[in-house]
Amino acid sequence: MDTGLLYLSKEDVIAAGVNMAEIIDLLEIAFKEKGKHQTEMPPKPGIHPGGGDNFIHAMPAYIPAMKAAGIKWVSGFPDNLKLGLPYITGLLILNDAETGLPGAVMDCVWLTGMRTGAATALSARYLARPDSSVVGVLGCGVQGRTNLEALVELFPIQKIKAFDVDADAARRYADDMHKRFSVSVEVVAEPKAAVTESDIIVTAGPIMKKPHATIQAGWMAEGAFASLVDFDSYWHPAAMQATAKFCTDDTPQMRHYQTLGYFKNIPAIHADLGELALGEKPGRETPEERTMTANLGLAIDDMAVAPLIVNTAKEKGIGTWLDL
Ligand SMILES: NC(=O)c1ccc[n+]([C@@H]2O[C@H](COP(=O)([O-])OP(=O)(O)OC[C@H]3O[C@@H](n4cnc5c(N)ncnc54)[C@H](O)[C@@H]3O)[C@@H](O)[C@H]2O)c1
């Protein structure tokens, strides 16, 4: 039995080589367990240094069926971009589920990006039209990239309409995504052009307690699906009300966020992702309905994937062993 602590830097985590298809599959297992109430995941406590939209959240979870237990300590500081620093940073501790011993500490940026994209794709598996081929991306950063990477795994994606307030970021995104996924990427000058006529819409700008609510009712096409990675920041309440099914990844966590002042004007919740994965609640029922999920990002997403990263790193001799 290992008694040391394996430290994995961001480069080590990437070098372990876990891929998006594996991450989507692991999330599906985790959400089925959650649907069966076989996971432990208290709503995330947080602190808010500097106030505003800054946060540092503690995200513990235990998934018995996956022998996965641990915690992520993750920050989001929107003004970091002006300092040339990443918006999202943090660490994850993975514990041995049988002894409680901490077994690994890893940078969590790559995992956060990948599992959030995977959660969008898993939601889309139940909520989007299977023939969805056009994706509108608003916010061309880390999430804009990983959400597309995940969607490409499950859907016949051909065309992307990309909007970012930073035109250079949108152009870099277009080049990168075209090269990586052989999709055509059109940079659009207005948010509306990324929403209308898209089969799948991903909004991934900064999370704001007071939404800027740019996307209006009537923009989203019939039959489209939207993933609100940046919560309801981008969406006018009337645009959300125009959907037939408004979902989330975890209803209790959504209610918790509401007590903190987020999601003040959302529609009734149709289902959470555990209920969709188990088939307890229906996903899309007609090609015409508009569907939407506001996935909050859950500790079970991280804990479902972290053991594979650690085990693969151990097999490949990646990382730095430390004494406890
Ligand atoms: N729900 C979840 O599970 C989850 C998980 C991780 C991150 N997030 C959220 O996803 C969002 C994106 O995170 P990221 O790591 O990709 O950040 P990032 O800094 O890599 O990218 C954000 C991009 O959005 C652009 N942007 C800013 N305002 C915009 C606007 N109004 N319209 C369009 N683009 C705009 C920026 O120029 C930047 O390119 C953040 O709000 C973050 O909190 C959510």
The ligand as a Gaussian input file, in Angstrom:
#p B3LYP/6-31G(d) Opt

LIG

0 1
 N      -20.511000      25.540000     -14.192000
 C      -19.340000      24.977000     -14.018000
 O      -19.221000      23.801000     -13.715000
 C      -18.100000      25.765000     -14.264000
 C      -16.841000      25.174000     -14.109000
 C      -15.701000      25.923000     -14.410000
 C      -15.841000      27.223000     -14.845000
 N      -17.084000      27.762000     -14.942000
 C      -17.290000      29.110000     -15.399000
 O      -17.058000      29.153000     -16.798000
 C      -16.742000      30.478000     -17.157000
 C      -15.545000      30.477000     -18.086000
 O      -14.413000      29.968000     -17.409000
 P      -13.035000      29.811000     -18.191000
 O      -12.139000      29.015000     -17.307000
 O      -13.307000      29.348000     -19.578000
 O      -12.527000      31.321000     -18.235000
 P      -11.522000      31.967000     -19.289000
 O      -10.983000      33.190000     -18.649000
 O      -10.574000      30.955000     -19.811000
 O      -12.463000      32.412000     -20.496000
 C      -13.459000      33.358000     -20.364000
 C      -13.608000      34.064000     -21.704000
 O      -14.812000      34.820000     -21.674000
 C      -14.574000      36.051000     -22.338000
 N      -15.630000      36.977000     -21.937000
 C      -15.694000      37.814000     -20.880000
 N      -16.900000      38.436000     -20.859000
 C      -17.606000      37.962000     -21.917000
 C      -18.881000      38.203000     -22.447000
 N      -19.730000      39.036000     -21.874000
 N      -19.237000      37.565000     -23.587000
 C      -18.402000      36.688000     -24.198000
 N      -17.170000      36.420000     -23.748000
 C      -16.788000      37.045000     -22.630000
 C      -13.157000      36.415000     -21.959000
 O      -12.612000      37.358000     -22.866000
 C      -12.475000      35.058000     -22.020000
 O      -11.976000      34.780000     -23.318000
 C      -16.501000      31.195000     -15.842000
 O      -17.654000      31.940000     -15.548000
 C      -16.329000      30.106000     -14.832000
 O      -16.698000      30.479000     -13.522000
 C      -18.204000      27.063000     -14.674000

